[in-house]
Amino acid sequence: MKTKILLTFFLALLSFGLNAQNASTYFPSSTGYKWYYSNTPLDSINNPMTSLRTYQIDSFSAVTNYQGLPADRVMSKSGLLSIGQPTPYTDTLYYNFQSTNASSYLNLLGLLDSLSILDSTLIEFIRSLDGWYSTYRFAQTVNTNYTILSRDTTIQIDSTSFPIRVSSTGRRLNDQSVNTVNGTYLAKKFIISFILSYGISIPPFPTVYVPVVTRPDTVYIASNLWIIKDIVPSVNVDLTGIGIPISFFIPGAVRELTNPASSISQSGGNVPESFSLGQNFPNPFNPSTVITFSVPFRSEIRMDVHNSLGNRVSTLVNEDLDEGNYTVNFSGESLPSGVYYYTLTAGNFSEVKKMILLK
């Protein structure tokens, strides 16, 4: 059992925070941007378990400095039963963009307090993994691997020492078109592999590390949108080959946009006295426009965009918002020219306005 926990933990820690032409053009340009994802677990043979699907909201909250580098801070909340579930953000991610590389910060210190099964040597090893890692390399030659991290240590299980290597590699594949709730995008495609290897020593030869667990994570990144899809396969772990009678699987998941990503931010001014929906500007627009609205008290807010046939083409807001004045950006990049209608709904309040996309 202890071995299983350790292996699962190492795979989890490698993926924590490692999920980051000019790299910065693939990330939204302004704070307030929100991503709405569904997370569908995969069983041991990678079939989706839709009955266990949960939701996740990420929010681009600030541009700051973190651990020596300028960083875009993203707040995240996951495990939601619905996109509109009123739940506070619980996780924080940091991304740095320099030239053609996107780096993410791996921070495990917050996890250590609950890991009583680990000895001090292993805790220090885990602590040493904290830092910035160049995860997504947009100028990398297609189909060539690059090393993200590689560290060696020795763990003790039932008085037996096991030399291990914790590593992560990346590989950029050919660009691929991905269908989303907001249209089809030509996305950069990466395979980020997380690997746990076992060291075999046969004196006088040097130690050779043989992978015992490999988990390839397929990530799709679209310009100005960031991650639009992420496939983490289930991993079947079989350690019988190295003398440990353990076999089990670690569930995977498919993460993908479930509502169109949106850029919503709170503007200044007095607390409004009533709900209101402003006219978009500019109007007509091509391809993006800004919509303003006001919320007099904390409410569950929904804003949808429909085409002239009454079909919903986008959901810009679907969450609890505090009182205040807000702006939200709408992009019609993947839509045809025409008349569209946007609706603000909050409890018994509902208002509709018309806008024109002219390409």
C-alpha positions as CSV (number, residue, x, y, z in Angstrom):
1,M,0.0,0.0,0.0
2,K,2.8,2.4,0.9
3,T,4.5,1.7,-2.5
4,K,1.2,2.4,-4.3
5,I,0.8,5.7,-2.5
6,L,4.3,6.8,-3.2
7,L,4.0,6.0,-7.0
8,T,0.7,7.7,-7.2
9,F,2.1,10.7,-5.4
10,F,5.1,11.0,-7.7
11,L,3.0,11.0,-10.8
12,A,0.7,13.6,-9.3
13,L,3.5,15.9,-8.2
14,L,5.0,15.8,-11.7
15,S,1.8,17.0,-13.2
16,F,1.1,19.6,-10.6
17,G,1.7,23.0,-12.1
18,L,3.3,21.7,-15.4
19,N,0.1,22.1,-17.3
20,A,1.9,26.2,-19.3
21,Q,6.0,32.5,-32.9
22,N,6.0,34.1,-29.4
23,A,4.8,32.0,-26.4
24,S,2.9,35.0,-24.9
25,T,0.6,35.2,-27.9
26,Y,-1.0,31.9,-26.8
27,F,-2.1,33.3,-23.4
28,P,-4.9,35.9,-23.0
29,S,-3.6,39.4,-23.0
30,S,-5.7,40.8,-20.1
31,T,-6.7,39.7,-16.6
32,G,-10.2,38.7,-15.8
33,Y,-10.1,35.9,-18.5
34,K,-11.9,32.7,-17.4
35,W,-11.8,29.2,-18.7
36,Y,-14.7,26.8,-18.1
37,Y,-13.7,23.1,-18.3
38,S,-15.3,19.7,-17.9
39,N,-13.2,16.9,-16.4
40,T,-14.2,13.4,-17.4
41,P,-12.5,10.5,-15.6
42,L,-11.2,7.6,-17.6
43,D,-11.4,4.0,-16.5
44,S,-8.5,1.4,-16.6
45,I,-8.9,1.0,-20.4
46,N,-9.4,4.7,-21.0
47,N,-13.1,4.7,-21.5
48,P,-14.8,7.9,-20.3
49,M,-16.9,7.7,-17.1
50,T,-19.4,10.4,-17.9
51,S,-21.4,9.8,-14.8
52,L,-18.4,11.0,-12.7
53,R,-17.8,14.2,-14.7
54,T,-17.0,17.3,-12.8
55,Y,-16.2,20.9,-13.7
56,Q,-13.3,23.3,-13.3
57,I,-13.0,27.1,-13.5
58,D,-9.7,28.9,-14.0
59,S,-9.3,32.6,-13.8
60,F,-6.5,34.9,-14.9
61,S,-6.3,37.0,-11.8
62,A,-3.2,39.1,-11.9
63,V,0.2,39.9,-13.5
64,T,2.8,39.8,-10.8
65,N,6.3,38.6,-9.9
66,Y,6.8,35.2,-8.5
67,Q,10.0,33.4,-7.4
68,G,12.2,35.8,-9.4
69,L,10.2,36.0,-12.7
70,P,7.3,38.0,-14.0
71,A,4.3,35.8,-13.9
72,D,0.7,35.5,-14.9
73,R,-1.3,34.2,-11.9
74,V,-4.2,31.8,-12.5
75,M,-6.6,30.9,-9.7
76,S,-8.4,27.5,-10.1
77,K,-11.3,25.6,-8.6
78,S,-12.1,22.1,-9.6
79,G,-14.4,19.2,-8.6
80,L,-17.5,21.3,-9.2
81,L,-20.8,19.5,-9.8
82,S,-21.8,22.4,-12.1
83,I,-20.2,25.4,-13.6
84,G,-22.4,27.7,-11.6
85,Q,-21.6,26.1,-8.2
86,P,-20.6,28.8,-5.7
87,T,-17.2,27.6,-4.6
88,P,-14.1,29.6,-3.7
89,Y,-10.8,29.2,-5.7
90,T,-8.5,26.8,-4.0
91,D,-5.4,26.4,-6.2
92,T,-2.9,28.9,-7.7
93,L,-0.9,28.4,-10.9
94,Y,1.9,30.7,-12.2
95,Y,3.0,31.0,-15.9
96,N,6.0,32.8,-17.3
97,F,6.4,33.6,-21.0
98,Q,9.9,34.4,-22.4
99,S,10.6,34.3,-26.1
100,T,9.2,31.1,-27.6
101,N,8.9,29.2,-24.3
102,A,6.1,29.0,-21.7
103,S,7.2,28.0,-18.2
104,S,5.1,26.9,-15.2
105,Y,6.0,26.9,-11.6
106,L,6.0,23.6,-9.7
107,N,5.3,24.2,-6.0
108,L,4.8,21.2,-3.7
109,L,5.4,22.8,-0.3
110,G,1.7,23.1,0.4
111,L,1.3,19.3,0.0
112,L,4.0,18.2,2.4
113,D,2.1,18.7,5.7
114,S,-0.2,15.8,5.0
115,L,2.5,13.4,3.8
116,S,3.3,11.7,7.1
117,I,4.3,8.5,5.3
118,L,7.4,10.2,3.8
119,D,10.7,10.4,5.6
120,S,12.7,13.6,5.9
121,T,15.1,12.6,3.1
122,L,12.3,12.1,0.6
123,I,10.6,15.3,1.8
124,E,13.8,17.3,1.0
125,F,14.0,15.6,-2.4
126,I,10.4,16.7,-3.1
127,R,11.2,20.2,-1.9
128,S,14.1,20.3,-4.3
129,L,11.8,19.9,-7.3
130,D,10.1,23.2,-6.6
131,G,10.9,25.8,-9.3
132,W,10.3,27.1,-12.8
133,Y,10.2,24.7,-15.7
134,S,10.1,25.4,-19.4
135,T,7.2,23.2,-20.2
136,Y,5.8,24.3,-23.6
137,R,8.4,25.2,-26.2
138,F,6.6,26.5,-29.3
139,A,9.7,26.8,-31.5
140,Q,10.8,23.2,-30.8
141,T,11.4,21.1,-33.9
142,V,8.4,18.8,-34.4
143,N,8.7,15.3,-33.1
144,T,11.9,15.9,-31.1
145,N,12.0,15.3,-27.4
146,Y,13.2,17.9,-24.8
147,T,13.9,17.4,-21.1
148,I,11.8,19.4,-18.7
149,L,13.3,17.9,-15.5
150,S,15.3,14.9,-14.3
151,R,16.2,14.2,-10.6
152,D,17.5,11.0,-8.9
153,T,17.0,9.9,-5.3
154,T,16.7,6.7,-3.2
155,I,13.5,5.8,-1.3
156,Q,13.1,3.3,1.5
157,I,10.2,0.8,1.5
158,D,10.1,-1.8,4.3
159,S,13.9,-1.4,4.9
160,T,14.7,-1.9,1.3
161,S,16.4,0.9,-0.8
162,F,15.1,1.6,-4.3
163,P,17.1,4.1,-6.5
164,I,14.6,6.0,-8.6
165,R,14.6,8.8,-11.2
166,V,11.7,11.3,-11.5
167,S,11.7,13.0,-14.9
168,S,9.5,14.8,-17.4
169,T,10.0,15.2,-21.1
170,G,8.2,17.2,-23.7
171,R,7.6,16.7,-27.4
172,R,5.9,19.1,-29.9
173,L,3.7,17.4,-32.5
174,N,2.2,18.8,-35.7
175,D,-0.5,21.4,-35.2
176,Q,-4.0,19.9,-35.1
177,S,-7.5,21.3,-35.5
178,V,-9.6,20.9,-32.4
179,N,-13.4,21.3,-32.2
180,T,-14.6,23.2,-29.1
181,V,-17.8,24.7,-27.8
182,N,-16.6,28.0,-29.3
183,G,-15.7,26.7,-32.8
184,T,-12.7,25.0,-34.3
185,Y,-9.1,26.1,-33.6
186,L,-5.8,25.1,-35.1
187,A,-3.9,24.3,-31.9
188,K,-0.3,23.6,-30.9
189,K,-0.1,20.0,-29.8
190,F,2.3,18.8,-27.1
191,I,3.0,15.4,-25.4
192,I,4.2,16.1,-21.8
193,S,5.4,12.8,-20.4
194,F,5.9,12.1,-16.7
195,I,8.2,9.2,-16.0
196,L,9.2,7.2,-12.9
197,S,12.3,5.0,-13.5
198,Y,13.9,2.3,-11.4
199,G,17.7,2.2,-11.2
200,I,19.5,-1.1,-11.8
201,S,23.1,-1.4,-10.7
202,I,25.4,-4.2,-11.9
203,P,29.0,-3.4,-10.7
204,P,31.2,-2.2,-12.2
205,F,28.8,-0.7,-14.7
206,P,27.0,2.6,-14.0
207,T,23.4,2.6,-12.8
208,V,20.9,2.2,-15.6
209,Y,17.4,3.7,-15.1
210,V,14.5,1.7,-16.6
211,P,11.1,3.4,-16.8
212,V,8.5,1.6,-14.8
213,V,5.7,4.1,-15.0
214,T,5.1,6.5,-17.9
215,R,2.2,8.8,-18.3
216,P,1.9,10.9,-21.6
217,D,-0.2,14.0,-21.2
218,T,-1.5,15.4,-24.5
219,V,-2.1,19.1,-24.4
220,Y,-3.7,21.3,-27.1
221,I,-3.0,25.1,-26.9
222,A,-4.8,27.7,-29.1
223,S,-3.7,31.2,-29.8
224,N,-5.0,33.8,-27.3
225,L,-7.0,31.0,-25.5
226,W,-4.3,28.9,-23.9
227,I,-5.2,25.2,-23.1
228,I,-8.4,24.1,-24.8
229,K,-8.0,20.4,-24.3
230,D,-5.9,18.1,-22.2
231,I,-5.9,14.3,-22.2
232,V,-4.3,12.4,-19.4
233,P,-4.5,8.6,-20.0
234,S,-5.1,6.1,-17.2
235,V,-1.8,4.4,-16.2
236,N,-1.5,0.7,-15.5
237,V,1.2,0.2,-13.0
238,D,2.9,-3.3,-12.8
239,L,5.9,-3.5,-10.5
240,T,6.2,-7.3,-10.5
241,G,9.1,-7.0,-12.9
242,I,11.3,-5.4,-10.3
243,G,10.4,-7.7,-7.5
244,I,7.5,-5.8,-6.0
245,P,4.2,-7.7,-6.1
246,I,2.0,-4.7,-6.8
247,S,-0.3,-4.0,-9.8
248,F,-2.9,-1.3,-10.0
249,F,-4.1,1.6,-12.2
250,I,-4.1,5.4,-11.8
251,P,-7.3,6.9,-13.4
252,G,-6.8,9.4,-16.2
253,A,-9.1,12.2,-17.3
254,V,-10.1,14.3,-20.3
255,R,-10.3,18.1,-19.7
256,E,-11.9,20.3,-22.3
257,L,-13.8,23.5,-22.6
258,T,-17.4,23.1,-21.6
259,N,-18.4,26.7,-22.0
260,P,-16.7,29.3,-24.2
261,A,-13.8,31.0,-22.4
262,S,-14.5,34.6,-21.6
263,S,-12.8,37.7,-20.3
264,I,-14.8,39.2,-17.5
265,S,-13.5,41.9,-15.2
266,Q,-14.9,44.2,-12.5
267,S,-14.7,47.9,-13.2
268,G,-14.7,50.8,-10.7
269,G,-17.6,53.0,-9.7
270,N,-20.3,53.1,-7.1
271,V,-22.3,50.0,-6.3
272,P,-25.2,50.0,-8.8
273,E,-28.8,50.2,-7.6
274,S,-30.3,47.8,-10.1
275,F,-29.4,45.2,-12.7
276,S,-28.5,46.7,-16.1
277,L,-27.1,45.5,-19.4
278,G,-25.2,48.0,-21.6
279,Q,-25.0,48.1,-25.4
280,N,-21.9,46.4,-26.7
281,F,-19.1,48.6,-28.1
282,P,-18.1,48.7,-30.9
283,N,-21.2,47.8,-32.8
284,P,-21.0,46.6,-35.5
285,F,-17.8,44.7,-34.5
286,N,-15.1,42.5,-36.0
287,P,-14.2,40.2,-34.5
288,S,-14.5,41.2,-30.8
289,T,-16.6,43.6,-28.8
290,V,-17.0,44.6,-25.1
291,I,-20.3,44.3,-23.1
292,T,-20.9,46.0,-19.8
293,F,-23.4,45.0,-17.1
294,S,-24.2,45.9,-13.5
295,V,-25.0,43.7,-10.5
296,P,-26.6,45.4,-7.4
297,F,-26.1,42.4,-5.0
298,R,-24.4,39.0,-5.1
299,S,-26.3,37.0,-7.7
300,E,-26.0,34.0,-10.0
301,I,-25.4,35.6,-13.4
302,R,-25.8,34.1,-16.8
303,M,-25.1,35.8,-20.1
304,D,-25.7,33.9,-23.4
305,V,-25.3,34.9,-27.0
306,H,-27.8,33.6,-29.6
307,N,-27.8,33.8,-33.4
308,S,-30.8,35.1,-35.4
309,L,-32.3,31.6,-35.5
310,G,-32.3,31.5,-31.7
311,N,-29.5,29.0,-31.4
312,R,-27.1,29.6,-28.5
313,V,-23.6,30.2,-29.8
314,S,-21.8,31.2,-26.6
315,T,-22.1,31.5,-22.8
316,L,-20.1,34.4,-21.6
317,V,-20.9,34.3,-17.9
318,N,-22.3,31.5,-15.8
319,E,-21.3,32.0,-12.1
320,D,-22.0,33.9,-8.9
321,L,-20.8,37.5,-9.0
322,D,-20.5,40.1,-6.2
323,E,-22.2,43.4,-6.5
324,G,-20.4,45.8,-9.0
325,N,-20.0,46.9,-12.5
326,Y,-18.5,44.4,-15.0
327,T,-17.2,44.2,-18.5
328,V,-16.9,41.0,-20.6
329,N,-15.3,40.5,-24.0
330,F,-17.0,38.5,-26.8
331,S,-15.2,37.2,-29.8
332,G,-17.0,36.3,-33.0
333,E,-13.8,35.0,-34.7
334,S,-15.3,31.6,-35.4
335,L,-18.8,32.9,-36.3
336,P,-20.2,34.1,-39.6
337,S,-21.3,37.7,-40.1
338,G,-24.8,38.4,-38.9
339,V,-27.1,39.7,-36.2
340,Y,-26.7,38.2,-32.7
341,Y,-28.5,38.7,-29.4
342,Y,-27.0,38.7,-26.0
343,T,-29.1,38.1,-22.8
344,L,-28.3,38.9,-19.2
345,T,-30.3,36.7,-16.7
346,A,-30.2,37.1,-12.9
347,G,-33.1,35.6,-10.9
348,N,-36.3,37.3,-12.2
349,F,-34.3,39.9,-14.2
350,S,-33.7,39.4,-17.9
351,E,-32.7,41.8,-20.6
352,V,-31.8,41.3,-24.3
353,K,-29.8,43.5,-26.7
354,K,-28.8,43.2,-30.3
355,M,-25.3,43.3,-31.9
356,I,-24.0,43.0,-35.4
357,L,-20.9,41.0,-36.4
358,L,-19.6,42.4,-39.7
359,K,-16.6,40.7,-41.3
